[in-house]
Amino acid sequence: VLAAILTLWKGGASGVLLIVKNYTGDRLNFGIALEQARSQGVQVDMVIVGDDCAFVQPSKAGRRG
């Protein structure tokens, strides 16, 4: 994630917006990358969105968000 943020920044982006699903692992990993990028001077923000993907069959995993 950090490599992608830095690639955009070095490519001339005026800032980077991370759109992240409301899942603990995603929030953690994207949040760490965001902090690392900010420490390097990158203008980056993060938006958390809901995940409405669910399986119909009860034996499958349900919603994550």
Biopython code that builds the backbone (N, CA, C, O; Angstrom):
import numpy as np
from Bio.PDB.StructureBuilder import StructureBuilder

atoms = [
    (1, "VAL", "N", (0.840, -1.188, 0.000)),
    (1, "VAL", "CA", (0.000, 0.000, 0.000)),
    (1, "VAL", "C", (0.881, 1.245, 0.000)),
    (1, "VAL", "O", (0.627, 2.197, -0.739)),
    (2, "LEU", "N", (1.911, 1.230, 0.829)),
    (2, "LEU", "CA", (2.809, 2.381, 0.885)),
    (2, "LEU", "C", (3.476, 2.623, -0.469)),
    (2, "LEU", "O", (3.599, 3.768, -0.903)),
    (3, "ALA", "N", (3.901, 1.563, -1.129)),
    (3, "ALA", "CA", (4.545, 1.702, -2.441)),
    (3, "ALA", "C", (3.598, 2.361, -3.442)),
    (3, "ALA", "O", (4.024, 3.201, -4.234)),
    (4, "ALA", "N", (2.327, 1.991, -3.412)),
    (4, "ALA", "CA", (1.343, 2.586, -4.324)),
    (4, "ALA", "C", (1.144, 4.067, -4.019)),
    (4, "ALA", "O", (1.068, 4.887, -4.933)),
    (5, "ILE", "N", (1.060, 4.408, -2.739)),
    (5, "ILE", "CA", (0.890, 5.809, -2.343)),
    (5, "ILE", "C", (2.079, 6.635, -2.824)),
    (5, "ILE", "O", (1.907, 7.710, -3.398)),
    (6, "LEU", "N", (3.282, 6.126, -2.586)),
    (6, "LEU", "CA", (4.483, 6.858, -2.978)),
    (6, "LEU", "C", (4.617, 6.970, -4.493)),
    (6, "LEU", "O", (5.100, 7.983, -4.999)),
    (7, "THR", "N", (4.200, 5.950, -5.208)),
    (7, "THR", "CA", (4.238, 5.996, -6.671)),
    (7, "THR", "C", (3.338, 7.109, -7.199)),
    (7, "THR", "O", (3.730, 7.861, -8.090)),
    (8, "LEU", "N", (2.137, 7.209, -6.648)),
    (8, "LEU", "CA", (1.227, 8.280, -7.055)),
    (8, "LEU", "C", (1.800, 9.648, -6.724)),
    (8, "LEU", "O", (1.755, 10.569, -7.539)),
    (9, "TRP", "N", (2.338, 9.769, -5.523)),
    (9, "TRP", "CA", (2.893, 11.046, -5.056)),
    (9, "TRP", "C", (4.072, 11.480, -5.936)),
    (9, "TRP", "O", (4.150, 12.632, -6.363)),
    (10, "LYS", "N", (4.975, 10.553, -6.196)),
    (10, "LYS", "CA", (6.150, 10.858, -7.022)),
    (10, "LYS", "C", (5.768, 11.094, -8.480)),
    (10, "LYS", "O", (6.496, 11.746, -9.228)),
    (11, "GLY", "N", (4.616, 10.555, -8.871)),
    (11, "GLY", "CA", (4.126, 10.750, -10.239)),
    (11, "GLY", "C", (3.455, 12.094, -10.444)),
    (11, "GLY", "O", (3.026, 12.412, -11.553)),
    (12, "GLY", "N", (3.360, 12.888, -9.384)),
    (12, "GLY", "CA", (2.816, 14.234, -9.525)),
    (12, "GLY", "C", (1.430, 14.452, -8.943)),
    (12, "GLY", "O", (0.855, 15.527, -9.110)),
    (13, "ALA", "N", (0.886, 13.457, -8.265)),
    (13, "ALA", "CA", (-0.440, 13.639, -7.651)),
    (13, "ALA", "C", (-0.339, 14.711, -6.566)),
    (13, "ALA", "O", (0.646, 14.770, -5.830)),
    (14, "SER", "N", (-1.355, 15.547, -6.478)),
    (14, "SER", "CA", (-1.347, 16.590, -5.448)),
    (14, "SER", "C", (-1.713, 16.035, -4.080)),
    (14, "SER", "O", (-1.528, 16.708, -3.066)),
    (15, "GLY", "N", (-2.224, 14.831, -4.045)),
    (15, "GLY", "CA", (-2.589, 14.150, -2.821)),
    (15, "GLY", "C", (-3.113, 12.771, -3.148)),
    (15, "GLY", "O", (-3.360, 12.454, -4.312)),
    (16, "VAL", "N", (-3.284, 11.953, -2.129)),
    (16, "VAL", "CA", (-3.765, 10.581, -2.317)),
    (16, "VAL", "C", (-4.920, 10.337, -1.354)),
    (16, "VAL", "O", (-4.835, 10.664, -0.170)),
    (17, "LEU", "N", (-5.993, 9.765, -1.871)),
    (17, "LEU", "CA", (-7.146, 9.406, -1.056)),
    (17, "LEU", "C", (-7.267, 7.893, -1.032)),
    (17, "LEU", "O", (-7.387, 7.256, -2.078)),
    (18, "LEU", "N", (-7.236, 7.321, 0.160)),
    (18, "LEU", "CA", (-7.407, 5.881, 0.331)),
    (18, "LEU", "C", (-8.867, 5.609, 0.668)),
    (18, "LEU", "O", (-9.396, 6.166, 1.630)),
    (19, "ILE", "N", (-9.517, 4.763, -0.110)),
    (19, "ILE", "CA", (-10.899, 4.366, 0.147)),
    (19, "ILE", "C", (-10.836, 2.918, 0.628)),
    (19, "ILE", "O", (-10.488, 2.015, -0.133)),
    (20, "VAL", "N", (-11.175, 2.710, 1.898)),
    (20, "VAL", "CA", (-10.927, 1.433, 2.563)),
    (20, "VAL", "C", (-12.234, 0.847, 3.083)),
    (20, "VAL", "O", (-13.067, 1.560, 3.643)),
    (21, "LYS", "N", (-12.402, -0.456, 2.894)),
    (21, "LYS", "CA", (-13.558, -1.166, 3.447)),
    (21, "LYS", "C", (-13.458, -1.219, 4.967)),
    (21, "LYS", "O", (-12.359, -1.229, 5.522)),
    (22, "ASN", "N", (-14.587, -1.253, 5.627)),
    (22, "ASN", "CA", (-14.638, -1.272, 7.083)),
    (22, "ASN", "C", (-14.343, -2.682, 7.600)),
    (22, "ASN", "O", (-15.230, -3.373, 8.100)),
    (23, "TYR", "N", (-13.097, -3.086, 7.470)),
    (23, "TYR", "CA", (-12.641, -4.392, 7.923)),
    (23, "TYR", "C", (-11.371, -4.161, 8.734)),
    (23, "TYR", "O", (-10.494, -3.414, 8.300)),
    (24, "THR", "N", (-11.259, -4.773, 9.878)),
    (24, "THR", "CA", (-10.174, -4.492, 10.815)),
    (24, "THR", "C", (-8.793, -4.576, 10.165)),
    (24, "THR", "O", (-7.979, -3.666, 10.320)),
    (25, "GLY", "N", (-8.530, -5.650, 9.447)),
    (25, "GLY", "CA", (-7.220, -5.829, 8.818)),
    (25, "GLY", "C", (-6.921, -4.757, 7.784)),
    (25, "GLY", "O", (-5.802, -4.248, 7.712)),
    (26, "ASP", "N", (-7.922, -4.418, 6.986)),
    (26, "ASP", "CA", (-7.736, -3.376, 5.968)),
    (26, "ASP", "C", (-7.491, -2.030, 6.631)),
    (26, "ASP", "O", (-6.592, -1.290, 6.230)),
    (27, "ARG", "N", (-8.282, -1.715, 7.636)),
    (27, "ARG", "CA", (-8.119, -0.429, 8.328)),
    (27, "ARG", "C", (-6.736, -0.328, 8.957)),
    (27, "ARG", "O", (-6.100, 0.725, 8.901)),
    (28, "LEU", "N", (-6.275, -1.409, 9.550)),
    (28, "LEU", "CA", (-4.970, -1.419, 10.192)),
    (28, "LEU", "C", (-3.851, -1.217, 9.176)),
    (28, "LEU", "O", (-3.011, -0.331, 9.340)),
    (29, "ASN", "N", (-3.839, -2.032, 8.132)),
    (29, "ASN", "CA", (-2.749, -1.981, 7.163)),
    (29, "ASN", "C", (-2.736, -0.683, 6.358)),
    (29, "ASN", "O", (-1.671, -0.108, 6.131)),
    (30, "PHE", "N", (-3.899, -0.221, 5.929)),
    (30, "PHE", "CA", (-3.953, 1.046, 5.196)),
    (30, "PHE", "C", (-3.605, 2.211, 6.118)),
    (30, "PHE", "O", (-2.973, 3.175, 5.689)),
    (31, "GLY", "N", (-4.017, 2.124, 7.385)),
    (31, "GLY", "CA", (-3.709, 3.174, 8.350)),
    (31, "GLY", "C", (-2.214, 3.291, 8.609)),
    (31, "GLY", "O", (-1.683, 4.396, 8.722)),
    (32, "ILE", "N", (-1.537, 2.154, 8.703)),
    (32, "ILE", "CA", (-0.087, 2.157, 8.897)),
    (32, "ILE", "C", (0.596, 2.780, 7.685)),
    (32, "ILE", "O", (1.497, 3.605, 7.835)),
    (33, "ALA", "N", (0.174, 2.391, 6.495)),
    (33, "ALA", "CA", (0.754, 2.962, 5.272)),
    (33, "ALA", "C", (0.504, 4.461, 5.204)),
    (33, "ALA", "O", (1.381, 5.219, 4.792)),
    (34, "LEU", "N", (-0.692, 4.895, 5.608)),
    (34, "LEU", "CA", (-1.020, 6.320, 5.628)),
    (34, "LEU", "C", (-0.056, 7.072, 6.537)),
    (34, "LEU", "O", (0.478, 8.109, 6.142)),
    (35, "GLU", "N", (0.175, 6.572, 7.743)),
    (35, "GLU", "CA", (1.072, 7.231, 8.690)),
    (35, "GLU", "C", (2.506, 7.269, 8.164)),
    (35, "GLU", "O", (3.197, 8.275, 8.319)),
    (36, "GLN", "N", (2.954, 6.182, 7.545)),
    (36, "GLN", "CA", (4.304, 6.148, 6.987)),
    (36, "GLN", "C", (4.447, 7.158, 5.850)),
    (36, "GLN", "O", (5.468, 7.836, 5.738)),
    (37, "ALA", "N", (3.421, 7.252, 5.013)),
    (37, "ALA", "CA", (3.456, 8.206, 3.900)),
    (37, "ALA", "C", (3.446, 9.639, 4.424)),
    (37, "ALA", "O", (4.196, 10.484, 3.936)),
    (38, "ARG", "N", (2.610, 9.912, 5.405)),
    (38, "ARG", "CA", (2.575, 11.259, 5.987)),
    (38, "ARG", "C", (3.926, 11.645, 6.573)),
    (38, "ARG", "O", (4.343, 12.800, 6.476)),
    (39, "SER", "N", (4.608, 10.683, 7.179)),
    (39, "SER", "CA", (5.920, 10.980, 7.767)),
    (39, "SER", "C", (6.950, 11.339, 6.699)),
    (39, "SER", "O", (7.996, 11.915, 7.000)),
    (40, "GLN", "N", (6.641, 10.991, 5.443)),
    (40, "GLN", "CA", (7.517, 11.329, 4.325)),
    (40, "GLN", "C", (7.037, 12.572, 3.584)),
    (40, "GLN", "O", (7.577, 12.921, 2.534)),
    (41, "GLY", "N", (6.025, 13.237, 4.129)),
    (41, "GLY", "CA", (5.549, 14.482, 3.545)),
    (41, "GLY", "C", (4.434, 14.354, 2.520)),
    (41, "GLY", "O", (4.075, 15.338, 1.872)),
    (42, "VAL", "N", (3.887, 13.171, 2.367)),
    (42, "VAL", "CA", (2.812, 12.955, 1.398)),
    (42, "VAL", "C", (1.491, 13.428, 1.986)),
    (42, "VAL", "O", (1.191, 13.155, 3.148)),
    (43, "GLN", "N", (0.707, 14.132, 1.191)),
    (43, "GLN", "CA", (-0.640, 14.524, 1.608)),
    (43, "GLN", "C", (-1.568, 13.355, 1.297)),
    (43, "GLN", "O", (-1.868, 13.081, 0.135)),
    (44, "VAL", "N", (-2.013, 12.680, 2.327)),
    (44, "VAL", "CA", (-2.840, 11.483, 2.147)),
    (44, "VAL", "C", (-3.940, 11.474, 3.203)),
    (44, "VAL", "O", (-3.713, 11.812, 4.365)),
    (45, "ASP", "N", (-5.137, 11.079, 2.774)),
    (45, "ASP", "CA", (-6.283, 10.933, 3.674)),
    (45, "ASP", "C", (-6.932, 9.583, 3.418)),
    (45, "ASP", "O", (-6.685, 8.938, 2.399)),
    (46, "MET", "N", (-7.772, 9.167, 4.372)),
    (46, "MET", "CA", (-8.427, 7.867, 4.276)),
    (46, "MET", "C", (-9.912, 8.012, 4.581)),
    (46, "MET", "O", (-10.307, 8.725, 5.504)),
    (47, "VAL", "N", (-10.724, 7.325, 3.789)),
    (47, "VAL", "CA", (-12.165, 7.277, 3.999)),
    (47, "VAL", "C", (-12.538, 5.815, 4.212)),
    (47, "VAL", "O", (-12.128, 4.948, 3.441)),
    (48, "ILE", "N", (-13.317, 5.540, 5.260)),
    (48, "ILE", "CA", (-13.786, 4.184, 5.544)),
    (48, "ILE", "C", (-15.205, 4.038, 4.996)),
    (48, "ILE", "O", (-16.074, 4.862, 5.282)),
    (49, "VAL", "N", (-15.433, 2.991, 4.210)),
    (49, "VAL", "CA", (-16.759, 2.755, 3.635)),
    (49, "VAL", "C", (-17.295, 1.410, 4.107)),
    (49, "VAL", "O", (-16.524, 0.521, 4.467)),
    (50, "GLY", "N", (-18.616, 1.262, 4.105)),
    (50, "GLY", "CA", (-19.249, 0.012, 4.506)),
    (50, "GLY", "C", (-19.108, -1.041, 3.430)),
    (50, "GLY", "O", (-18.958, -0.722, 2.251)),
    (51, "ASP", "N", (-19.155, -2.282, 3.832)),
    (51, "ASP", "CA", (-19.065, -3.411, 2.919)),
    (51, "ASP", "C", (-20.403, -4.137, 2.951)),
    (51, "ASP", "O", (-20.764, -4.724, 3.972)),
    (52, "ASP", "N", (-21.137, -4.104, 1.854)),
    (52, "ASP", "CA", (-22.466, -4.712, 1.853)),
    (52, "ASP", "C", (-22.483, -6.062, 1.150)),
    (52, "ASP", "O", (-23.547, -6.545, 0.763)),
    (53, "CYS", "N", (-21.346, -6.661, 0.985)),
    (53, "CYS", "CA", (-21.255, -7.958, 0.323)),
    (53, "CYS", "C", (-21.576, -9.059, 1.337)),
    (53, "CYS", "O", (-20.911, -9.172, 2.367)),
    (54, "ALA", "N", (-22.567, -9.845, 1.050)),
    (54, "ALA", "CA", (-22.924, -10.951, 1.934)),
    (54, "ALA", "C", (-23.325, -12.154, 1.074)),
    (54, "ALA", "O", (-23.848, -12.000, -0.030)),
    (55, "PHE", "N", (-23.072, -13.335, 1.596)),
    (55, "PHE", "CA", (-23.454, -14.549, 0.904)),
    (55, "PHE", "C", (-24.857, -14.956, 1.322)),
    (55, "PHE", "O", (-25.279, -14.700, 2.449)),
    (56, "VAL", "N", (-25.565, -15.584, 0.417)),
    (56, "VAL", "CA", (-26.915, -16.043, 0.698)),
    (56, "VAL", "C", (-26.888, -17.315, 1.551)),
    (56, "VAL", "O", (-27.747, -17.503, 2.412)),
    (57, "GLN", "N", (-25.916, -18.177, 1.315)),
    (57, "GLN", "CA", (-25.826, -19.443, 2.033)),
    (57, "GLN", "C", (-25.223, -19.226, 3.426)),
    (57, "GLN", "O", (-24.187, -18.570, 3.542)),
    (58, "PRO", "N", (-25.841, -19.756, 4.475)),
    (58, "PRO", "CA", (-25.337, -19.565, 5.837)),
    (58, "PRO", "C", (-23.953, -20.153, 6.074)),
    (58, "PRO", "O", (-23.249, -19.713, 6.983)),
    (59, "SER", "N", (-23.546, -21.143, 5.271)),
    (59, "SER", "CA", (-22.235, -21.768, 5.489)),
    (59, "SER", "C", (-21.081, -20.889, 5.022)),
    (59, "SER", "O", (-19.923, -21.164, 5.336)),
    (60, "LYS", "N", (-21.386, -19.852, 4.286)),
    (60, "LYS", "CA", (-20.349, -18.936, 3.795)),
    (60, "LYS", "C", (-20.141, -17.792, 4.787)),
    (60, "LYS", "O", (-20.968, -17.551, 5.667)),
    (61, "ALA", "N", (-19.024, -17.100, 4.623)),
    (61, "ALA", "CA", (-18.747, -15.940, 5.471)),
    (61, "ALA", "C", (-19.773, -14.851, 5.208)),
    (61, "ALA", "O", (-20.235, -14.693, 4.078)),
    (62, "GLY", "N", (-20.124, -14.117, 6.219)),
    (62, "GLY", "CA", (-21.108, -13.045, 6.093)),
    (62, "GLY", "C", (-20.445, -11.707, 5.821)),
    (62, "GLY", "O", (-19.327, -11.635, 5.311)),
    (63, "ARG", "N", (-21.147, -10.675, 6.165)),
    (63, "ARG", "CA", (-20.649, -9.325, 5.959)),
    (63, "ARG", "C", (-19.386, -9.091, 6.768)),
    (63, "ARG", "O", (-19.193, -9.664, 7.841)),
    (64, "ARG", "N", (-18.529, -8.230, 6.225)),
    (64, "ARG", "CA", (-17.297, -7.891, 6.930)),
    (64, "ARG", "C", (-17.364, -6.487, 7.505)),
    (64, "ARG", "O", (-16.598, -6.175, 8.417)),
    (65, "GLY", "N", (-18.245, -5.629, 7.012)),
    (65, "GLY", "CA", (-18.206, -4.225, 7.407)),
    (65, "GLY", "C", (-19.233, -3.884, 8.445)),
    (65, "GLY", "O", (-19.318, -2.733, 8.874)),
]
sb = StructureBuilder()
sb.init_structure("model")
sb.init_model(0)
sb.init_chain("A")
sb.init_seg("    ")
for serial, (resi, resn, name, xyz) in enumerate(atoms, 1):
    if name == "N":
        sb.init_residue(resn, " ", resi, " ")
    sb.init_atom(name, np.array(xyz, "f"), 0.0, 1.0, " ", f" {name:<3s}", serial, name[0])
structure = sb.get_structure()
